[in-house]
Amino acid sequence: MVVIEYQHVERRRTESGERSYPGARRSALASGEPVRSLGDGVWEVVATGEVLRRA
């Protein structure tokens, strides 16, 4: 299974150049099923409770 982390980033042009403002994050499986982070490299599939660890 592949966990993908998405993060909203807003980009604005300012007088000193382009700036990036990181925003909200969410994680999901490659299939789109939501997961929640349990810590460093560990996620739980919301619907099933299955725990995934980084290989």
SVG drawing of the C-alpha trace seen along z (x, -y; Angstrom):
<svg xmlns="http://www.w3.org/2000/svg" viewBox="-15 -46 28 50">
<polyline fill="none" stroke="black" stroke-width="0.4" points="0.0,0.0 1.2,-3.5 0.5,-6.5 0.5,-9.9 0.6,-13.1 -1.1,-16.1 -0.4,-19.7 -2.1,-22.9 0.4,-25.6 -0.5,-29.1 1.9,-31.1 1.8,-34.9 3.9,-37.4 5.3,-40.1 7.6,-43.1 10.5,-40.9 9.5,-38.0 7.3,-34.9 6.5,-33.5 5.0,-30.1 2.7,-29.7 2.3,-26.0 -1.2,-25.1 -3.3,-22.2 -2.1,-18.6 -4.0,-15.3 -2.9,-11.8 -4.5,-9.1 -3.8,-5.7 -3.1,-5.8 -6.7,-4.6 -8.0,-7.7 -8.9,-6.0 -8.1,-8.3 -5.4,-7.5 -4.4,-9.2 -0.8,-9.6 0.1,-7.9 3.7,-9.1 7.0,-8.7 6.3,-6.5 3.1,-4.9 -0.4,-5.4 -3.9,-3.9 -6.4,-3.3 -9.5,-5.1 -12.2,-2.7 -10.5,0.5 -8.1,-0.3 -5.3,1.4 -1.9,0.0 0.7,-0.6 4.5,-1.1 7.1,-2.6 9.2,0.1"/>
</svg>
